[in-house]
Amino acid sequence: MVARRSLGRPFGRLWAAYAVSAYGSGLGFGALPLTAVLVVHASPAQVSALSAVGPAVGALIAVPLAPWVERRRKRPVMIGLDLCRFAAMASVPVAHAAGRLGFAQLLVVSAVVAAAKIAFNAASGAFLKTLLPPRDLLVANARLESTNWSSIAVGPPLGGAATGAFGPVATVLADAVSYLLSALGITAVRAREEPPREAGAARAGTGGALDGWRHLLAHPGLRALWLNNMLVAGLIMATEPLLAVLLLRDLGFPPWQYGLAFAAPCLGGLVGSRLARRVVARYGRHRVLRTAGTLRAVWLIGLALTPPGTAGLVTVIAVELAIIVHMSLYTPVLATYRLEQTPQHRVARTLTAWSTGQQTAIAVLTALAGLLADATSPRTALTVAGLLILATPLLLPRRESLAPAAEEATAPAGSGAG
């Protein structure tokens, strides 16, 4: 039995700020597409562009931001990015009240929020590494992971109810306010943060922006985990629109059952994340990454077998629950290893490279799955995705690739944050 450990007041305040933002995003989940449909009366092609092009453009914007983030103290950067997201999201209800809200604005807001999210996550990862000793990183990542899954379980159903009562713009406003509250919470984190050292400053231009990819590709363990994660995340996310069509159109599920099928399994994220430290302490990191990394991939094929009626609802909940439990166990272990194996002066760029690669994989595989579903059927596309993901455990690293590496000792003398 591993006792619960306090990580100190600074982390507690950071965790609270993260929770406010996560629950706000959960409440506003899908609010921009709903606003496009219900308020702006966008076409289906425009709604698809909002869901795909906005985040893709945001990922491109985030790439040159990475060296800028690396060269600065991370707490002020996080506060600034939260305020940026607040301003972008708050512009939607302001424009709506003025009668000037249009699709172009929604597209810009989507791209800005996506870029700020990637840069914020990169800065927060680097800040977390300076805030806590290495022995506490797994506990911290597990707590953040559990908050993320609980917000997904609770937020969207409440957001759907709020949308029905007040319209989608109200949930956009709630999401905006959550970023403002998060910024205030991070302001209250009183922790000493050393200024980035100039000797190892990130190179300007494209070269500095690409250092994150260089680090991932040069490190055997991280390279294998990155490639595996891109494919697993891309294939899992590619099934979401397919499953929506299958359940709502082909099988005639009512909307509340569709929402329940996705919200209820997210509670499994609390289980997996809370077990992470105990399981690693008992079995070791390599075995957890290999086992949980495999088990988060083998269940997806079950979605292709979804029958109609109550049995179909139970099938989807069971499959999603199995995926999420193992994913929430795997993710904090992965996040901790990634921080441990990345020198401090490269954390922001490495996390940016990781996120942009994942976003690209999701966009590409979702588009390909949609084309396959149009040419065949959603069930066929789900089958193909389920079969392809069965090969992804082959990319998981072997034990020797995960051998501990001396972190700062591998950096050139005098190098520091860029």
Number of C-alpha atoms within 10 A of each C-alpha: 6 10 6 7 9 11 15 10 12 17 19 14 18 22 20 18 23 23 20 22 26 24 24 26 25 25 28 28 22 17 24 25 23 20 26 23 17 13 17 16 14 18 12 11 8 18 20 13 15 24 17 21 17 21 27 23 17 24 28 15 19 28 23 20 19 30 29 20 26 28 21 18 17 25 23 15 18 25 19 15 24 26 21 20 25 24 17 19 25 20 19 24 19 14 13 15 11 9 9 12 19 17 21 11 15 22 23 17 24 25 26 23 22 23 26 23 23 28 31 25 17 26 27 21 21 28 20 20 17 16 19 15 10 15 9 17 22 22 24 21 22 27 17 19 23 23 22 22 25 21 23 23 24 17 20 23 19 16 26 21 14 17 20 10 10 11 18 27 26 19 28 29 20 20 27 27 21 26 28 20 20 27 26 15 19 22 16 13 17 13 13 10 12 11 12 19 15 13 13 18 20 24 15 12 10 11 13 21 25 19 19 24 17 16 20 23 15 11 15 17 22 23 20 19 20 23 19 21 23 21 21 25 17 23 25 20 16 24 25 14 14 21 21 17 18 21 25 14 11 14 15 13 20 11 12 10 14 18 16 16 22 19 22 17 23 26 19 23 28 22 17 25 30 18 17 24 22 15 16 17 12 12 10 12 20 19 15 21 25 18 15 22 26 22 20 26 25 20 18 26 19 16 23 21 14 20 15 15 12 10 11 18 19 14 18 25 21 18 20 23 23 21 24 24 23 25 22 27 30 25 22 26 24 21 17 21 20 20 22 19 22 26 22 22 23 25 29 34 34 25 27 31 27 21 22 22 19 21 21 18 22 23 18 17 21 22 14 14 22 19 14 16 17 11 11 11 17 25 20 16 24 28 18 16 23 22 15 17 23 18 15 19 21 12 18 23 19 16 13 10 16 19 12 11 13 12 13 16 9 11 16 10 10 9 18 22 25 26
